Amino acid sequence: MSEHVFLRRQDSLKQKLSEQNLSGMLISNLTNIRYLCGFTGSAASCLITPDEAYFVSDGRYEIQSKQQVKGLQRFIDFGSHLKIIKDNNLIQNGLKVAFEGDHISVNSYKKLSESFPNVHWESTSMILEQMQAVKDDTELEAIRTAVKITDAIYTEILPMLRVGVTEKEIANHLVLRYRQESDGEAYHPIVASGPNSALPHAIPSNRVFQKGDFILIDAAAKYAGYHADMTRTSVMGSADDKHHEIYTIVKGSQQSGCDAAHAGVPCIEIDRITRDYITKRGYGKYYNHGTGHGLGLEIHTEPRLSHLSKEILQENNVVTIEPGIYLPNWGGVRIEDDLIIGKENSEILNQTTKDLVIL
């Protein structure tokens, strides 16, 4: 990603801080640091002040930070990040400086206050996360690529789904293929069969696929740090009337959410539409999670699509829509796509069929 992209993000952050009468911000969340300057290591802090922008880390990242960090003056040394900031006089007394209230512990805040008693520390929430919710062209292209890889590998593994194969075998193969074709798996794959598919976040087990099982696979790749997310549900061997009924309801609910999603629509409304569709057909109590979430450098980001959401969909949000029905001790269905939100409609990125596949 080019340096001007990161410089634009840093300038945007400074503007947002100024609008809130803040002089700067101390950033400790690694995802936010990656978004702001490109660093992918496991230990760093960034400090934005009115006149300067600093990157702080330790000697393990001397070379890596030189290669990756864009737009920030680097300070690499031994000791804690707060000590490095203090020893180099990077924060002036009297400034009103934000910190990430969503990501800092009580003990960390205590150390912050004790280290800089003459700085006015202000807890803030979701500033960088909200910036990340609206994607630029480079981010959209990375997500498109992640989704294309996800589609291709799902198609590739379908012939492997047969009676006698275990959930773990498929999950392990998915991880292998994602690591061969992309940055790796976007999250731990969910491969759930039969009654296990009634568990929305089932952990793959040694259970073997059996005739009549729903096979729910929630798995995806990530590319250039950006995550895809996809769920498809198929049936092993043959499908009876109940299989078709449950699947058809979930498919209709998911499509209704996709059709309604565009800029300006409250996220809570998308959740209401998908949930009402299922509830009116008698299965509302078996739809026990939110409808979707944002995608980006993390698998679950802003905005959230649930009955608690207060956000409004914006152009170039990337979100999932993933309703489901989960019948205890029998099985479950979830169908999930990734969408780029447009002004009047949205683009569904996933190309894998949503028709019921009988294996």
BAZA-480618 format. One record per residue (C-alpha): x, y, z. Coordinates in steps of 0.2 Angstrom, whole numbers. Last residue first. Example, Ala and Ser with C-alpha at 12.3 -4.5 7.8 and 13.67 -1.06 7.14 Angstrom:
2
+-------+-------+-------+
!     u !     v !     w !
+-------+-------+-------+
!    68 !    -5 !    36 !
!    62 !   -22 !    39 !
+-------+-------+-------+
***
This chain:
359
+-------+-------+-------+
!     u !     v !     w !
+-------+-------+-------+
!  -119 !  -170 !   -10 !
!  -135 !  -161 !   -11 !
!  -132 !  -142 !   -14 !
!  -146 !  -131 !    -9 !
!  -145 !  -115 !   -20 !
!  -134 !  -102 !   -13 !
!  -121 !  -104 !   -27 !
!  -103 !   -98 !   -24 !
!  -101 !   -80 !   -32 !
!   -97 !   -70 !   -16 !
!   -95 !   -52 !   -18 !
!  -113 !   -46 !   -17 !
!  -113 !   -28 !   -23 !
!  -125 !   -16 !   -14 !
!  -140 !    -5 !   -19 !
!  -144 !    13 !   -20 !
!  -128 !    22 !   -14 !
!  -118 !     6 !   -13 !
!  -113 !    -6 !     2 !
!  -100 !   -19 !    -3 !
!  -107 !   -35 !     2 !
!  -100 !   -51 !     9 !
!  -112 !   -66 !     9 !
!  -118 !   -79 !    22 !
!  -130 !   -93 !    22 !
!  -133 !  -102 !    39 !
!  -143 !  -118 !    41 !
!  -144 !  -129 !    57 !
!  -146 !  -147 !    63 !
!  -156 !  -159 !    73 !
!  -151 !  -160 !    91 !
!  -156 !  -142 !    93 !
!  -163 !  -133 !    78 !
!  -153 !  -119 !    72 !
!  -160 !  -106 !    59 !
!  -148 !   -94 !    51 !
!  -145 !   -76 !    45 !
!  -129 !   -71 !    38 !
!  -127 !   -54 !    30 !
!  -109 !   -48 !    30 !
!  -103 !   -30 !    28 !
!   -91 !   -20 !    18 !
!   -95 !    -1 !    20 !
!   -91 !     7 !     4 !
!  -106 !    19 !     5 !
!  -113 !    20 !    23 !
!  -125 !    10 !    33 !
!  -132 !    19 !    48 !
!  -126 !    14 !    65 !
!  -136 !    12 !    81 !
!  -136 !    -7 !    81 !
!  -143 !   -17 !    96 !
!  -155 !   -27 !    86 !
!  -140 !   -32 !    75 !
!  -130 !   -27 !    60 !
!  -113 !   -21 !    67 !
!  -103 !    -8 !    58 !
!   -89 !    -9 !    62 !
!   -77 !   -24 !    63 !
!   -78 !   -43 !    65 !
!   -65 !   -52 !    55 !
!   -52 !   -39 !    58 !
!   -42 !   -29 !    45 !
!   -58 !   -27 !    36 !
!   -76 !   -34 !    38 !
!   -91 !   -26 !    46 !
!  -105 !   -37 !    54 !
!  -120 !   -47 !    51 !
!  -137 !   -53 !    56 !
!  -135 !   -54 !    74 !
!  -137 !   -71 !    83 !
!  -151 !   -83 !    89 !
!  -162 !   -87 !    75 !
!  -171 !  -102 !    82 !
!  -183 !   -92 !    92 !
!  -189 !   -84 !    75 !
!  -193 !  -101 !    67 !
!  -212 !  -100 !    64 !
!  -212 !   -93 !    46 !
!  -216 !   -75 !    52 !
!  -201 !   -76 !    63 !
!  -189 !   -80 !    49 !
!  -194 !   -66 !    38 !
!  -195 !   -54 !    53 !
!  -177 !   -58 !    58 !
!  -170 !   -54 !    41 !
!  -180 !   -38 !    40 !
!  -176 !   -33 !    58 !
!  -158 !   -36 !    56 !
!  -157 !   -25 !    40 !
!  -167 !   -12 !    50 !
!  -155 !   -12 !    64 !
!  -141 !    -7 !    52 !
!  -150 !     9 !    48 !
!  -152 !    11 !    29 !
!  -143 !    27 !    22 !
!  -132 !    17 !    10 !
!  -139 !     1 !     4 !
!  -144 !   -16 !    11 !
!  -162 !   -20 !     8 !
!  -159 !   -33 !    -6 !
!  -146 !   -42 !     4 !
!  -157 !   -43 !    19 !
!  -171 !   -50 !     9 !
!  -159 !   -63 !     1 !
!  -153 !   -69 !    18 !
!  -171 !   -71 !    24 !
!  -176 !   -81 !     8 !
!  -161 !   -92 !     9 !
!  -165 !   -95 !    28 !
!  -183 !  -100 !    24 !
!  -178 !  -111 !     9 !
!  -165 !  -120 !    19 !
!  -177 !  -124 !    33 !
!  -191 !  -130 !    22 !
!  -179 !  -140 !    10 !
!  -171 !  -150 !    25 !
!  -188 !  -153 !    32 !
!  -195 !  -160 !    16 !
!  -181 !  -172 !    15 !
!  -164 !  -170 !     8 !
!  -152 !  -184 !     2 !
!  -134 !  -189 !     2 !
!  -126 !  -176 !    13 !
!  -134 !  -159 !    13 !
!  -126 !  -142 !    10 !
!  -124 !  -126 !    20 !
!  -113 !  -111 !    15 !
!  -105 !   -98 !    25 !
!   -93 !   -85 !    19 !
!   -81 !   -72 !    27 !
!   -67 !   -62 !    18 !
!   -54 !   -53 !    28 !
!   -41 !   -40 !    24 !
!   -23 !   -42 !    29 !
!   -16 !   -42 !    12 !
!   -27 !   -56 !     8 !
!   -38 !   -66 !    20 !
!   -47 !   -82 !    17 !
!   -63 !   -89 !    22 !
!   -73 !  -102 !    32 !
!   -91 !  -106 !    38 !
!   -95 !  -123 !    33 !
!  -112 !  -131 !    38 !
!  -115 !  -149 !    32 !
!  -133 !  -153 !    35 !
!  -133 !  -172 !    38 !
!  -145 !  -184 !    29 !
!  -132 !  -197 !    26 !
!  -118 !  -196 !    38 !
!  -102 !  -185 !    40 !
!   -90 !  -192 !    53 !
!   -88 !  -183 !    70 !
!   -70 !  -180 !    74 !
!   -73 !  -162 !    79 !
!   -74 !  -145 !    71 !
!   -78 !  -132 !    84 !
!   -96 !  -126 !    82 !
!   -99 !  -107 !    82 !
!  -118 !  -107 !    77 !
!  -121 !  -124 !    85 !
!  -136 !  -132 !    76 !
!  -123 !  -138 !    63 !
!  -117 !  -150 !    77 !
!  -133 !  -160 !    76 !
!  -128 !  -165 !    58 !
!  -112 !  -158 !    53 !
!  -101 !  -143 !    57 !
!   -86 !  -136 !    49 !
!   -82 !  -119 !    56 !
!   -65 !  -113 !    50 !
!   -54 !  -104 !    63 !
!   -53 !   -86 !    57 !
!   -47 !   -77 !    41 !
!   -37 !   -92 !    36 !
!   -20 !   -89 !    28 !
!   -12 !   -74 !    20 !
!   -17 !   -81 !     3 !
!   -16 !   -96 !    -9 !
!    -6 !  -109 !     1 !
!   -11 !  -103 !    18 !
!   -29 !  -104 !    13 !
!   -26 !  -121 !     6 !
!   -19 !  -128 !    22 !
!   -33 !  -120 !    33 !
!   -46 !  -128 !    22 !
!   -38 !  -145 !    22 !
!   -38 !  -144 !    41 !
!   -56 !  -140 !    42 !
!   -61 !  -154 !    30 !
!   -52 !  -167 !    40 !
!   -58 !  -160 !    57 !
!   -76 !  -162 !    51 !
!   -73 !  -180 !    48 !
!   -75 !  -190 !    31 !
!   -86 !  -205 !    32 !
!  -100 !  -200 !    20 !
!   -93 !  -187 !     8 !
!   -87 !  -169 !     7 !
!   -71 !  -170 !    -3 !
!   -80 !  -166 !   -19 !
!   -85 !  -150 !   -12 !
!   -67 !  -145 !    -7 !
!   -62 !  -136 !   -23 !
!   -78 !  -126 !   -24 !
!   -75 !  -119 !    -7 !
!   -57 !  -116 !   -12 !
!   -62 !  -105 !   -27 !
!   -75 !   -95 !   -17 !
!   -63 !   -91 !    -3 !
!   -50 !   -86 !   -16 !
!   -62 !   -74 !   -24 !
!   -67 !   -67 !    -7 !
!   -50 !   -63 !    -2 !
!   -47 !   -55 !   -19 !
!   -62 !   -44 !   -17 !
!   -57 !   -39 !     0 !
!   -40 !   -33 !    -6 !
!   -48 !   -23 !   -20 !
!   -60 !   -15 !    -8 !
!   -45 !   -10 !     3 !
!   -36 !    -2 !   -11 !
!   -51 !     7 !   -17 !
!   -55 !    15 !     0 !
!   -66 !     7 !    14 !
!   -78 !    15 !    25 !
!   -78 !     6 !    42 !
!   -59 !    10 !    45 !
!   -63 !    28 !    50 !
!   -76 !    21 !    63 !
!   -63 !     9 !    70 !
!   -50 !    23 !    71 !
!   -62 !    34 !    82 !
!   -70 !    19 !    91 !
!   -70 !    26 !   109 !
!   -61 !    40 !   117 !
!   -53 !    42 !   135 !
!   -45 !    59 !   137 !
!   -28 !    61 !   146 !
!   -24 !    79 !   151 !
!    -5 !    78 !   152 !
!     4 !    85 !   167 !
!     4 !    68 !   176 !
!    13 !    59 !   162 !
!    21 !    43 !   168 !
!     8 !    42 !   183 !
!    -7 !    44 !   171 !
!    -1 !    32 !   158 !
!     4 !    19 !   172 !
!   -14 !    21 !   179 !
!   -21 !    19 !   161 !
!   -12 !     3 !   159 !
!   -18 !    -4 !   176 !
!   -36 !     0 !   171 !
!   -34 !    -9 !   154 !
!   -33 !     0 !   137 !
!   -42 !    -6 !   121 !
!   -59 !     2 !   121 !
!   -53 !    18 !   130 !
!   -41 !    21 !   116 !
!   -31 !    36 !   122 !
!   -34 !    54 !   118 !
!   -22 !    68 !   122 !
!   -26 !    86 !   129 !
!    -9 !    94 !   130 !
!    -3 !   103 !   145 !
!    15 !    95 !   146 !
!    22 !    91 !   129 !
!    23 !    73 !   123 !
!    38 !    66 !   113 !
!    51 !    71 !   126 !
!    63 !    57 !   121 !
!    64 !    49 !   138 !
!    45 !    50 !   140 !
!    40 !    42 !   124 !
!    53 !    28 !   126 !
!    48 !    26 !   144 !
!    29 !    24 !   139 !
!    34 !    12 !   126 !
!    43 !     1 !   139 !
!    61 !    -2 !   139 !
!    73 !    -5 !   125 !
!    74 !     6 !   110 !
!    66 !    10 !    93 !
!    59 !    28 !    90 !
!    52 !    30 !    72 !
!    45 !    46 !    64 !
!    29 !    42 !    56 !
!    23 !    43 !    38 !
!    25 !    25 !    33 !
!    31 !    11 !    44 !
!    34 !    -5 !    34 !
!    52 !    -7 !    29 !
!    60 !     3 !    43 !
!    47 !    -6 !    55 !
!    53 !   -23 !    50 !
!    72 !   -18 !    52 !
!    71 !   -11 !    70 !
!    56 !   -23 !    75 !
!    65 !   -34 !    87 !
!    74 !   -19 !    94 !
!    58 !   -12 !   102 !
!    43 !    -1 !    97 !
!    37 !    17 !    95 !
!    30 !    26 !    80 !
!    28 !    45 !    80 !
!    18 !    58 !    72 !
!    22 !    76 !    73 !
!    15 !    94 !    75 !
!    -1 !    93 !    83 !
!     3 !    76 !    91 !
!     0 !    58 !    85 !
!     8 !    44 !    96 !
!     9 !    26 !    89 !
!    13 !    11 !   100 !
!    21 !    -5 !    95 !
!    22 !   -24 !    98 !
!    16 !   -38 !    88 !
!    22 !   -33 !    70 !
!    11 !   -29 !    55 !
!    16 !   -10 !    53 !
!     6 !    -1 !    39 !
!     5 !    16 !    46 !
!   -13 !    20 !    52 !
!   -22 !     4 !    47 !
!    -8 !    -7 !    55 !
!    -8 !     4 !    71 !
!   -27 !     2 !    72 !
!   -25 !   -17 !    71 !
!   -11 !   -16 !    84 !
!   -22 !    -7 !    97 !
!   -10 !     5 !   106 !
!   -13 !    22 !    99 !
!    -9 !    38 !   109 !
!   -19 !    52 !   102 !
!   -16 !    71 !    99 !
!   -21 !    89 !   103 !
!   -40 !    85 !   106 !
!   -53 !    98 !   103 !
!   -65 !    85 !    96 !
!   -65 !    92 !    79 !
!   -46 !    93 !    81 !
!   -45 !    74 !    84 !
!   -55 !    71 !    68 !
!   -44 !    82 !    58 !
!   -28 !    73 !    65 !
!   -36 !    56 !    61 !
!   -39 !    62 !    43 !
!   -21 !    68 !    41 !
!   -15 !    51 !    47 !
!   -26 !    42 !    35 !
!   -21 !    53 !    21 !
!    -2 !    50 !    25 !
!    -6 !    31 !    25 !
!   -13 !    31 !     8 !
!     1 !    43 !     2 !
!    14 !    30 !     7 !
!     7 !    17 !    -5 !
!     0 !     0 !     0 !
+-------+-------+-------+
***
